[in-house]
Amino acid sequence: MRRSIIAGFAAAACICAFCAVAEARPPSIEGRWRLDLARTELLPGEVKPAELVMAITKDTPSTFAWTVTVKMPDGGAGQTSFHGAIDGKPYPVTGRPGSTSAFSWTPDGALKQVSEAPGGLAVETCAFSADARTMDCDARQTDSQGRV
């Protein structure tokens, strides 16, 4: 009997933890997100884009889809896209051959992205304002040998 009570408490704790994550995250992050270039720190040697827009077209429990469009100061442009889920599993990123991204929600409602590519690993965590109009992200990158 004691084992079933402990199992019951463990199950209730897991459900409560899931509910807390579900409540902490924004109801939806669909929309067009623009990079604030004035507040953005770039990696050494990285060229600041003229514009970067992330269009999140689907944010449901089973589907997460986005397209990022970048315009460079010299007129060059590029695009990547993702179609998967926010479930912690890696899915391919279109426009970045050999790259995958895995998304998950943190307990405090931030969106965590782990991206793997032939050149290394990047972990990005994005927190959202209470009105879900501002997304602040922090990223850490390492090369294929684990160097920052």
Helices and strands as residue ranges (DSSP letters): H 2-24, E 31-34, G 37-39, E 51-59, E 64-71, E 77-84, E 91-94, E 100-105, E 111-117, E 120-128, E 135-143
